[in-house]
């Protein structure tokens, strides 16, 4: 699985647009992986509600563009990242990915702490959202993957 590198954007080492461009070229040149995580704009606990909404919308819009710019068979290997603080935001992510034909989603909306907000935390809020994501994923037949922190291997929680 190729990760999106959203952590680099979160750390301020690259812009979201740079990440998009790098991934587009890298994924096209390396079409041998089983899974490709779509570019996502990682949330931080310090983001305002307005910033979170912007990042959620941007992640969805850029995912649509990214999928259109890749070869037709790419969508079968794409992993859409679900972000949000509200039920509406995560639901919109899941529905958008399903409409794109994506069959595998990842949940990454955990709270953050530590230096530069780089450590993911499990909270009651994130668990509530995760349960909702899992239920919706199950309803629409999507596989679900958990992104923990940058040093952890993802956990597959297939529905």
N, CA and C atoms as an extended XYZ file, in Angstrom:
477
Properties=species:S:1:pos:R:3:atomname:S:1:resname:S:1:resid:I:1 pbc="F F F"
N         0.844       -1.172        0.000 N   UNK     1
C         0.000        0.000        0.000 CA  UNK     1
C         0.891        1.237        0.000 C   UNK     1
N         0.614        2.137       -0.938 N   UNK     2
C         1.285        3.428       -0.942 CA  UNK     2
C         0.442        4.413       -0.162 C   UNK     2
N         1.046        5.047        0.839 N   UNK     3
C         0.356        6.065        1.607 CA  UNK     3
C         0.397        7.381        0.848 C   UNK     3
N        -0.520        8.273        1.161 N   UNK     4
C        -0.630        9.529        0.421 CA  UNK     4
C         0.471       10.517        0.754 C   UNK     4
N         1.051       10.423        1.919 N   UNK     5
C         2.033       11.420        2.329 CA  UNK     5
C         1.393       12.655        2.912 C   UNK     5
N         0.132       12.574        3.288 N   UNK     6
C        -0.565       13.713        3.873 CA  UNK     6
C         0.138       14.260        5.101 C   UNK     6
N         0.899       13.410        5.760 N   UNK     7
C         1.671       13.842        6.927 CA  UNK     7
C         2.628       14.976        6.553 C   UNK     7
N         3.192       14.930        5.345 N   UNK     8
C         4.107       15.980        4.899 CA  UNK     8
C         3.396       17.330        4.821 C   UNK     8
N         2.154       17.312        4.392 N   UNK     9
C         1.362       18.543        4.342 CA  UNK     9
C         1.048       18.994        5.764 C   UNK     9
N         0.664       18.061        6.611 N   UNK    10
C         0.348       18.366        7.996 CA  UNK    10
C         1.543       19.026        8.691 C   UNK    10
N         2.753       18.584        8.366 N   UNK    11
C         3.969       19.118        8.973 CA  UNK    11
C         4.450       20.400        8.305 C   UNK    11
N         3.786       20.810        7.214 N   UNK    12
C         4.187       22.020        6.521 CA  UNK    12
C         5.381       21.847        5.604 C   UNK    12
N         5.725       20.603        5.286 N   UNK    13
C         6.873       20.327        4.412 CA  UNK    13
C         6.507       20.362        2.935 C   UNK    13
N         5.228       20.392        2.645 N   UNK    14
C         4.751       20.461        1.258 CA  UNK    14
C         3.337       21.024        1.289 C   UNK    14
N         2.938       21.638        0.194 N   UNK    15
C         1.553       22.100        0.093 CA  UNK    15
C         0.686       20.929       -0.374 C   UNK    15
N        -0.599       21.076       -0.189 N   UNK    16
C        -1.515       20.034       -0.636 CA  UNK    16
C        -1.437       19.866       -2.154 C   UNK    16
N        -1.284       20.966       -2.867 N   UNK    17
C        -1.166       20.915       -4.323 CA  UNK    17
C         0.113       20.198       -4.754 C   UNK    17
N         1.214       20.426       -4.027 N   UNK    18
C         2.468       19.719       -4.324 CA  UNK    18
C         2.313       18.227       -4.083 C   UNK    18
N         1.639       17.879       -3.002 N   UNK    19
C         1.385       16.470       -2.708 CA  UNK    19
C         0.605       15.826       -3.844 C   UNK    19
N        -0.451       16.493       -4.291 N   UNK    20
C        -1.281       15.990       -5.382 CA  UNK    20
C        -0.422       15.703       -6.607 C   UNK    20
N         0.385       16.671       -7.006 N   UNK    21
C         1.225       16.532       -8.198 CA  UNK    21
C         2.250       15.413       -8.046 C   UNK    21
N         2.906       15.357       -6.899 N   UNK    22
C         3.900       14.296       -6.654 CA  UNK    22
C         3.261       12.914       -6.717 C   UNK    22
N         2.100       12.788       -6.054 N   UNK    23
C         1.419       11.488       -6.050 CA  UNK    23
C         0.971       11.081       -7.445 C   UNK    23
N         0.467       12.034       -8.188 N   UNK    24
C         0.009       11.745       -9.542 CA  UNK    24
C         1.142       11.138      -10.367 C   UNK    24
N         2.287       11.758      -10.332 N   UNK    25
C         3.443       11.254      -11.091 CA  UNK    25
C         3.965        9.937      -10.515 C   UNK    25
N         4.064        9.871       -9.195 N   UNK    26
C         4.592        8.661       -8.559 CA  UNK    26
C         3.697        7.453       -8.807 C   UNK    26
N         2.387        7.630       -8.628 N   UNK    27
C         1.463        6.521       -8.821 CA  UNK    27
C         1.439        6.067      -10.281 C   UNK    27
N         1.535        6.988      -11.208 N   UNK    28
C         1.569        6.614      -12.626 CA  UNK    28
C         2.820        5.805      -12.950 C   UNK    28
N         3.943        6.162      -12.343 N   UNK    29
C         5.210        5.476      -12.612 CA  UNK    29
C         5.340        4.165      -11.848 C   UNK    29
N         4.556        3.984      -10.818 N   UNK    30
C         4.654        2.799       -9.964 CA  UNK    30
C         3.286        2.147       -9.854 C   UNK    30
N         2.870        1.516      -10.923 N   UNK    31
C         1.523        0.940      -10.970 CA  UNK    31
C         1.462       -0.510      -10.499 C   UNK    31
N         2.429       -0.938       -9.715 N   UNK    32
C         2.507       -2.327       -9.283 CA  UNK    32
C         1.940       -2.571       -7.878 C   UNK    32
N         1.609       -1.520       -7.136 N   UNK    33
C         1.125       -1.708       -5.759 CA  UNK    33
C        -0.301       -2.261       -5.745 C   UNK    33
N        -0.666       -2.829       -4.624 N   UNK    34
C        -2.032       -3.334       -4.448 CA  UNK    34
C        -3.009       -2.205       -4.159 C   UNK    34
N        -2.569       -1.197       -3.390 N   UNK    35
C        -3.445       -0.114       -2.953 CA  UNK    35
C        -2.717        1.216       -3.013 C   UNK    35
N        -3.475        2.265       -3.354 N   UNK    36
C        -2.949        3.624       -3.460 CA  UNK    36
C        -3.858        4.568       -2.676 C   UNK    36
N        -3.335        5.162       -1.627 N   UNK    37
C        -4.129        6.091       -0.837 CA  UNK    37
C        -4.201        7.420       -1.585 C   UNK    37
N        -5.425        7.885       -1.770 N   UNK    38
C        -5.640        9.146       -2.482 CA  UNK    38
C        -5.124       10.328       -1.657 C   UNK    38
N        -4.755       11.415       -2.336 N   UNK    39
C        -4.313       12.587       -1.586 CA  UNK    39
C        -5.419       13.062       -0.647 C   UNK    39
N        -5.027       13.357        0.575 N   UNK    40
C        -6.001       13.832        1.550 CA  UNK    40
C        -5.391       14.985        2.335 C   UNK    40
N        -6.246       15.887        2.726 N   UNK    41
C        -5.815       17.043        3.492 CA  UNK    41
C        -6.060       16.727        4.960 C   UNK    41
N        -5.002       16.354        5.661 N   UNK    42
C        -5.083       15.854        7.025 CA  UNK    42
C        -5.556       16.942        7.984 C   UNK    42
N        -6.485       16.561        8.853 N   UNK    43
C        -7.013       17.482        9.858 CA  UNK    43
C        -6.114       17.497       11.088 C   UNK    43
N        -6.193       18.595       11.807 N   UNK    44
C        -5.536       18.723       13.111 CA  UNK    44
C        -6.581       19.142       14.133 C   UNK    44
N        -6.344       18.806       15.374 N   UNK    45
C        -7.265       19.221       16.437 CA  UNK    45
C        -7.331       20.733       16.548 C   UNK    45
N        -6.277       21.418       16.159 N   UNK    46
C        -6.245       22.879       16.260 CA  UNK    46
C        -6.952       23.573       15.096 C   UNK    46
N        -7.384       22.825       14.079 N   UNK    47
C        -8.099       23.426       12.950 CA  UNK    47
C        -9.460       23.935       13.410 C   UNK    47
N        -9.838       25.097       12.910 N   UNK    48
C       -11.179       25.622       13.193 CA  UNK    48
C       -12.206       24.784       12.424 C   UNK    48
N       -13.466       24.927       12.789 N   UNK    49
C       -14.519       24.218       12.067 CA  UNK    49
C       -14.511       24.599       10.590 C   UNK    49
N       -14.229       25.849       10.320 N   UNK    50
C       -14.162       26.327        8.932 CA  UNK    50
C       -13.010       25.657        8.174 C   UNK    50
N       -11.847       25.540        8.826 N   UNK    51
C       -10.697       24.872        8.200 CA  UNK    51
C       -10.993       23.392        7.951 C   UNK    51
N       -11.642       22.747        8.901 N   UNK    52
C       -11.991       21.333        8.735 CA  UNK    52
C       -12.916       21.161        7.539 C   UNK    52
N       -13.939       21.994        7.440 N   UNK    53
C       -14.873       21.903        6.314 CA  UNK    53
C       -14.142       22.109        4.999 C   UNK    53
N       -13.239       23.078        4.949 N   UNK    54
C       -12.453       23.318        3.738 CA  UNK    54
C       -11.622       22.093        3.372 C   UNK    54
N       -10.954       21.497        4.357 N   UNK    55
C       -10.103       20.329        4.095 CA  UNK    55
C       -10.923       19.122        3.644 C   UNK    55
N       -12.096       18.942        4.227 N   UNK    56
C       -12.959       17.833        3.816 CA  UNK    56
C       -13.394       18.016        2.368 C   UNK    56
N       -13.876       19.207        2.045 N   UNK    57
C       -14.304       19.481        0.661 CA  UNK    57
C       -13.148       19.342       -0.316 C   UNK    57
N       -11.991       19.868        0.066 N   UNK    58
C       -10.834       19.798       -0.818 CA  UNK    58
C       -10.398       18.348       -1.032 C   UNK    58
N       -10.423       17.545        0.016 N   UNK    59
C       -10.056       16.126       -0.128 CA  UNK    59
C       -10.984       15.418       -1.106 C   UNK    59
N       -12.279       15.685       -1.005 N   UNK    60
C       -13.250       15.058       -1.905 CA  UNK    60
C       -13.043       15.549       -3.342 C   UNK    60
N       -12.952       16.868       -3.513 N   UNK    61
C       -12.800       17.436       -4.859 CA  UNK    61
C       -11.512       16.979       -5.527 C   UNK    61
N       -10.422       16.972       -4.775 N   UNK    62
C        -9.148       16.561       -5.350 CA  UNK    62
C        -9.133       15.064       -5.618 C   UNK    62
N        -9.832       14.274       -4.824 N   UNK    63
C        -9.921       12.833       -5.086 CA  UNK    63
C       -10.622       12.586       -6.416 C   UNK    63
N       -11.713       13.318       -6.663 N   UNK    64
C       -12.423       13.181       -7.950 CA  UNK    64
C       -11.496       13.506       -9.115 C   UNK    64
N       -10.788       14.609       -8.997 N   UNK    65
C        -9.868       15.021      -10.049 CA  UNK    65
C        -8.753       13.998      -10.227 C   UNK    65
N        -8.208       13.522       -9.126 N   UNK    66
C        -7.110       12.561       -9.162 CA  UNK    66
C        -7.534       11.282       -9.889 C   UNK    66
N        -8.689       10.754       -9.520 N   UNK    67
C        -9.184        9.525      -10.145 CA  UNK    67
C        -9.379        9.718      -11.646 C   UNK    67
N        -9.903       10.888      -12.037 N   UNK    68
C       -10.101       11.171      -13.466 CA  UNK    68
C        -8.776       11.266      -14.221 C   UNK    68
N        -7.720       11.679      -13.548 N   UNK    69
C        -6.430       11.869      -14.205 CA  UNK    69
C        -5.605       10.583      -14.275 C   UNK    69
N        -6.047        9.550      -13.575 N   UNK    70
C        -5.339        8.271      -13.560 CA  UNK    70
C        -5.957        7.321      -14.586 C   UNK    70
N        -5.227        6.250      -14.931 N   UNK    71
C        -5.803        5.258      -15.854 CA  UNK    71
C        -7.102        4.680      -15.304 C   UNK    71
N        -7.943        4.180      -16.198 N   UNK    72
C        -9.269        3.686      -15.820 CA  UNK    72
C        -9.235        2.615      -14.733 C   UNK    72
N        -8.232        1.750      -14.739 N   UNK    73
C        -8.185        0.660      -13.770 CA  UNK    73
C        -7.702        1.103      -12.380 C   UNK    73
N        -7.288        2.349      -12.254 N   UNK    74
C        -6.760        2.843      -10.980 CA  UNK    74
C        -7.801        2.815       -9.863 C   UNK    74
N        -9.029        3.169      -10.173 N   UNK    75
C       -10.068        3.289       -9.147 CA  UNK    75
C       -10.236        1.986       -8.354 C   UNK    75
N        -9.966        0.854       -8.966 N   UNK    76
C       -10.095       -0.431       -8.272 CA  UNK    76
C        -9.032       -0.605       -7.185 C   UNK    76
N        -7.970        0.191       -7.254 N   UNK    77
C        -6.879        0.102       -6.278 CA  UNK    77
C        -6.811        1.326       -5.366 C   UNK    77
N        -7.727        2.254       -5.531 N   UNK    78
C        -7.692        3.505       -4.776 CA  UNK    78
C        -8.304        3.337       -3.386 C   UNK    78
N        -7.726        4.042       -2.426 N   UNK    79
C        -8.236        4.090       -1.055 CA  UNK    79
C        -8.562        5.547       -0.755 C   UNK    79
N        -9.830        5.830       -0.526 N   UNK    80
C       -10.256        7.190       -0.183 CA  UNK    80
C       -10.189        7.397        1.314 C   UNK    80
N        -9.645        8.533        1.735 N   UNK    81
C        -9.495        8.806        3.164 CA  UNK    81
C       -10.679        9.637        3.657 C   UNK    81
N       -11.339        9.126        4.679 N   UNK    82
C       -12.497        9.781        5.275 CA  UNK    82
C       -12.022       10.688        6.407 C   UNK    82
N       -12.354       11.964        6.266 N   UNK    83
C       -12.037       12.939        7.305 CA  UNK    83
C       -13.297       13.673        7.706 C   UNK    83
N       -13.259       14.263        8.877 N   UNK    84
C       -14.355       15.097        9.327 CA  UNK    84
C       -14.492       15.081       10.822 C   UNK    84
N       -15.206       16.082       11.300 N   UNK    85
C       -15.539       16.167       12.728 CA  UNK    85
C       -17.008       15.891       12.970 C   UNK    85
N       -17.784       15.962       11.906 N   UNK    86
C       -19.230       15.778       12.057 CA  UNK    86
C       -19.688       14.553       11.281 C   UNK    86
N       -20.851       14.071       11.645 N   UNK    87
C       -21.438       12.947       10.929 CA  UNK    87
C       -21.650       13.304        9.466 C   UNK    87
N       -22.108       14.516        9.206 N   UNK    88
C       -22.339       14.957        7.836 CA  UNK    88
C       -21.054       14.931        7.013 C   UNK    88
N       -19.963       15.378        7.594 N   UNK    89
C       -18.696       15.411        6.859 CA  UNK    89
C       -18.212       14.013        6.493 C   UNK    89
N       -18.234       13.086        7.448 N   UNK    90
C       -17.760       11.740        7.124 CA  UNK    90
C       -18.716       11.042        6.163 C   UNK    90
N       -19.998       11.290        6.313 N   UNK    91
C       -20.975       10.699        5.393 CA  UNK    91
C       -20.749       11.205        3.964 C   UNK    91
N       -20.502       12.515        3.818 N   UNK    92
C       -20.227       13.075        2.486 CA  UNK    92
C       -18.979       12.459        1.871 C   UNK    92
N       -17.958       12.241        2.681 N   UNK    93
C       -16.736       11.593        2.171 CA  UNK    93
C       -17.050       10.197        1.638 C   UNK    93
N       -17.715        9.412        2.449 N   UNK    94
C       -18.012        8.031        2.060 CA  UNK    94
C       -18.879        7.991        0.809 C   UNK    94
N       -19.925        8.795        0.780 N   UNK    95
C       -20.816        8.811       -0.382 CA  UNK    95
C       -20.074        9.258       -1.640 C   UNK    95
N       -19.203       10.248       -1.511 N   UNK    96
C       -18.443       10.717       -2.670 CA  UNK    96
C       -17.518        9.624       -3.185 C   UNK    96
N       -16.833        8.939       -2.277 N   UNK    97
C       -15.931        7.867       -2.708 CA  UNK    97
C       -16.704        6.732       -3.361 C   UNK    97
N       -17.840        6.375       -2.798 N   UNK    98
C       -18.661        5.311       -3.392 CA  UNK    98
C       -19.119        5.713       -4.794 C   UNK    98
N       -19.511        6.987       -4.971 N   UNK    99
C       -19.929        7.475       -6.292 CA  UNK    99
C       -18.784        7.418       -7.303 C   UNK    99
N       -17.555        7.565       -6.827 N   UNK   100
C       -16.382        7.494       -7.711 CA  UNK   100
C       -16.044        6.058       -8.091 C   UNK   100
N       -16.674        5.094       -7.442 N   UNK   101
C       -16.379        3.695       -7.706 CA  UNK   101
C       -15.321        3.117       -6.791 C   UNK   101
N       -14.922        3.868       -5.791 N   UNK   102
C       -13.919        3.405       -4.834 CA  UNK   102
C       -14.569        2.410       -3.888 C   UNK   102
N       -13.889        1.301       -3.636 N   UNK   103
C       -14.451        0.239       -2.807 CA  UNK   103
C       -13.720        0.071       -1.475 C   UNK   103
N       -12.702        0.889       -1.237 N   UNK   104
C       -11.883        0.763       -0.030 CA  UNK   104
C       -11.659        2.168        0.526 C   UNK   104
N       -12.037        2.377        1.774 N   UNK   105
C       -11.852        3.682        2.400 CA  UNK   105
C       -11.010        3.520        3.652 C   UNK   105
N       -10.399        4.610        4.057 N   UNK   106
C        -9.632        4.631        5.290 CA  UNK   106
C       -10.135        5.748        6.179 C   UNK   106
N       -10.122        5.519        7.475 N   UNK   107
C       -10.537        6.532        8.437 CA  UNK   107
C        -9.300        7.103        9.099 C   UNK   107
N        -9.198        8.436        9.074 N   UNK   108
C        -8.024        9.070        9.652 CA  UNK   108
C        -8.352       10.233       10.559 C   UNK   108
N        -9.592       10.424       10.912 N   UNK   109
C        -9.979       11.603       11.699 CA  UNK   109
C        -9.909       11.353       13.198 C   UNK   109
N        -8.703       11.160       13.657 N   UNK   110
C        -8.468       11.076       15.085 CA  UNK   110
C        -8.006       12.444       15.560 C   UNK   110
N        -8.177       12.724       16.839 N   UNK   111
C        -7.626       13.956       17.383 CA  UNK   111
C        -6.112       13.893       17.329 C   UNK   111
N        -5.481       15.046       17.410 N   UNK   112
C        -4.016       15.095       17.355 CA  UNK   112
C        -3.473       15.854       18.548 C   UNK   112
N        -2.247       15.494       18.909 N   UNK   113
C        -1.538       16.213       19.967 CA  UNK   113
C        -0.053       16.088       19.682 C   UNK   113
N         0.746       16.510       20.631 N   UNK   114
C         2.189       16.402       20.476 CA  UNK   114
C         2.746       17.493       19.583 C   UNK   114
N         4.041       17.385       19.298 N   UNK   115
C         4.699       18.400       18.470 CA  UNK   115
C         4.020       18.509       17.103 C   UNK   115
N         3.582       19.703       16.768 N   UNK   116
C         2.945       19.972       15.480 CA  UNK   116
C         1.700       19.126       15.228 C   UNK   116
N         1.077       18.609       16.266 N   UNK   117
C        -0.139       17.821       16.089 CA  UNK   117
C         0.085       16.547       15.319 C   UNK   117
N         1.201       15.852       15.587 N   UNK   118
C         1.564       14.689       14.786 CA  UNK   118
C         1.196       13.349       15.425 C   UNK   118
N         0.680       13.362       16.634 N   UNK   119
C         0.315       12.123       17.313 CA  UNK   119
C        -1.199       11.991       17.291 C   UNK   119
N        -1.696       10.882       16.774 N   UNK   120
C        -3.134       10.639       16.732 CA  UNK   120
C        -3.619       10.118       18.081 C   UNK   120
N        -4.783       10.598       18.501 N   UNK   121
C        -5.392       10.182       19.757 CA  UNK   121
C        -6.772        9.600       19.489 C   UNK   121
N        -7.100        8.567       20.222 N   UNK   122
C        -8.444        8.015       20.142 CA  UNK   122
C        -9.260        8.689       21.241 C   UNK   122
N       -10.359        9.292       20.853 N   UNK   123
C       -11.237        9.978       21.799 CA  UNK   123
C       -12.651        9.421       21.647 C   UNK   123
N       -13.547        9.817       22.536 N   UNK   124
C       -14.939        9.403       22.406 CA  UNK   124
C       -15.524        9.926       21.091 C   UNK   124
N       -15.128       11.134       20.712 N   UNK   125
C       -15.618       11.729       19.465 CA  UNK   125
C       -15.148       10.921       18.247 C   UNK   125
N       -13.862       10.559       18.232 N   UNK   126
C       -13.356        9.803       17.081 CA  UNK   126
C       -13.930        8.390       17.055 C   UNK   126
N       -14.136        7.798       18.223 N   UNK   127
C       -14.751        6.465       18.256 CA  UNK   127
C       -16.184        6.505       17.744 C   UNK   127
N       -16.916        7.562       18.108 N   UNK   128
C       -18.293        7.707       17.630 CA  UNK   128
C       -18.303        7.840       16.101 C   UNK   128
N       -17.403        8.666       15.564 N   UNK   129
C       -17.317        8.820       14.109 CA  UNK   129
C       -16.882        7.517       13.446 C   UNK   129
N       -15.930        6.827       14.070 N   UNK   130
C       -15.467        5.553       13.507 CA  UNK   130
C       -16.607        4.538       13.445 C   UNK   130
N       -17.416        4.472       14.478 N   UNK   131
C       -18.562        3.545       14.462 CA  UNK   131
C       -19.519        3.892       13.328 C   UNK   131
N       -19.743        5.189       13.121 N   UNK   132
C       -20.611        5.621       12.028 CA  UNK   132
C       -19.995        5.253       10.682 C   UNK   132
N       -18.715        5.526       10.515 N   UNK   133
C       -18.032        5.193        9.265 CA  UNK   133
C       -18.121        3.693        9.006 C   UNK   133
N       -17.899        2.903       10.035 N   UNK   134
C       -17.972        1.450        9.886 CA  UNK   134
C       -19.384        1.018        9.477 C   UNK   134
N       -20.401        1.595       10.081 N   UNK   135
C       -21.787        1.239        9.750 CA  UNK   135
C       -22.117        1.620        8.311 C   UNK   135
N       -21.743        2.827        7.906 N   UNK   136
C       -22.031        3.261        6.534 CA  UNK   136
C       -21.242        2.420        5.537 C   UNK   136
N       -19.982        2.174        5.838 N   UNK   137
C       -19.164        1.346        4.944 CA  UNK   137
C       -19.802       -0.026        4.764 C   UNK   137
N       -20.272       -0.593        5.842 N   UNK   138
C       -20.930       -1.897        5.772 CA  UNK   138
C       -22.192       -1.824        4.909 C   UNK   138
N       -22.976       -0.764        5.100 N   UNK   139
C       -24.215       -0.585        4.324 CA  UNK   139
C       -23.958       -0.544        2.826 C   UNK   139
N       -22.908        0.149        2.430 N   UNK   140
C       -22.654        0.331        1.000 CA  UNK   140
C       -21.602       -0.633        0.450 C   UNK   140
N       -21.148       -1.569        1.288 N   UNK   141
C       -20.240       -2.619        0.829 CA  UNK   141
C       -18.794       -2.192        0.619 C   UNK   141
N       -18.329       -1.232        1.419 N   UNK   142
C       -16.947       -0.787        1.310 CA  UNK   142
C       -16.083       -1.445        2.380 C   UNK   142
N       -14.837       -1.679        2.044 N   UNK   143
C       -13.865       -2.135        3.037 CA  UNK   143
C       -13.365       -0.917        3.790 C   UNK   143
N       -13.011       -1.116        5.060 N   UNK   144
C       -12.558       -0.015        5.903 CA  UNK   144
C       -11.188       -0.306        6.484 C   UNK   144
N       -10.393        0.723        6.511 N   UNK   145
C        -9.007        0.658        6.948 CA  UNK   145
C        -8.793        1.802        7.939 C   UNK   145
N        -8.056        1.573        9.025 N   UNK   146
C        -7.775        2.638        9.998 CA  UNK   146
C        -6.352        3.130        9.829 C   UNK   146
N        -6.216        4.451        9.779 N   UNK   147
C        -4.891        5.055        9.804 CA  UNK   147
C        -4.649        5.526       11.227 C   UNK   147
N        -3.591        5.026       11.822 N   UNK   148
C        -3.269        5.467       13.186 CA  UNK   148
C        -2.316        6.639       13.068 C   UNK   148
N        -1.116        6.541       13.541 N   UNK   149
C        -0.185        7.650       13.366 CA  UNK   149
C         0.862        7.275       12.344 C   UNK   149
N         1.716        8.212       12.014 N   UNK   150
C         2.654        8.033       10.903 CA  UNK   150
C         3.631        6.886       11.117 C   UNK   150
N         3.808        6.435       12.327 N   UNK   151
C         4.773        5.378       12.595 CA  UNK   151
C         4.105        4.009       12.743 C   UNK   151
N         2.804        3.977       12.668 N   UNK   152
C         2.078        2.726       12.875 CA  UNK   152
C         1.606        2.141       11.555 C   UNK   152
N         1.541        0.830       11.527 N   UNK   153
C         0.964        0.176       10.367 CA  UNK   153
C        -0.555        0.303       10.456 C   UNK   153
N        -1.212        0.486        9.320 N   UNK   154
C        -2.670        0.589        9.331 CA  UNK   154
C        -3.318       -0.705        9.797 C   UNK   154
N        -4.506       -0.583       10.330 N   UNK   155
C        -5.288       -1.732       10.792 CA  UNK   155
C        -6.437       -1.925        9.815 C   UNK   155
N        -6.615       -3.127        9.318 N   UNK   156
C        -7.734       -3.412        8.434 CA  UNK   156
C        -8.903       -3.885        9.285 C   UNK   156
N       -10.015       -3.184        9.188 N   UNK   157
C       -11.211       -3.572        9.929 CA  UNK   157
C       -12.322       -3.841        8.929 C   UNK   157
N       -12.045       -4.764        8.021 N   UNK   158
C       -13.014       -5.061        6.965 CA  UNK   158
C       -14.373       -5.360        7.532 C   UNK   158
N       -15.358       -4.817        6.889 N   UNK   159
C       -16.743       -4.997        7.330 CA  UNK   159
C       -17.314       -6.262        6.727 C   UNK   159
